[in-house]
Amino acid sequence: MVSESTVENFTMTALVDSDGLVRSSTYEITYTTSEGETHSRTGSIRFNGADTTTVTEPAWVEEAQAES
């Protein structure tokens, strides 16, 4: 069973490159459980490959543009 918690503090920092893409972020959260215990957690995530990803335009785009 998961107990309810109250978030006391949450901080997130993001590293954004000159193109406006988020490259990494870190966070820290402090919370108190319904039993009165205070805990802190930290985490980080890194995003790579955004500039090497290709996306194929969906087939419906051409028709939608022609109708607009």
Secondary structure, 3 states (H helix, E strand, C coil): CCCCEEEEEEEEEEEECCCCCEEEEEEEEEEEECCCCEEEEEEEEECCCCCCCCCCCCCHHHHHHHHC
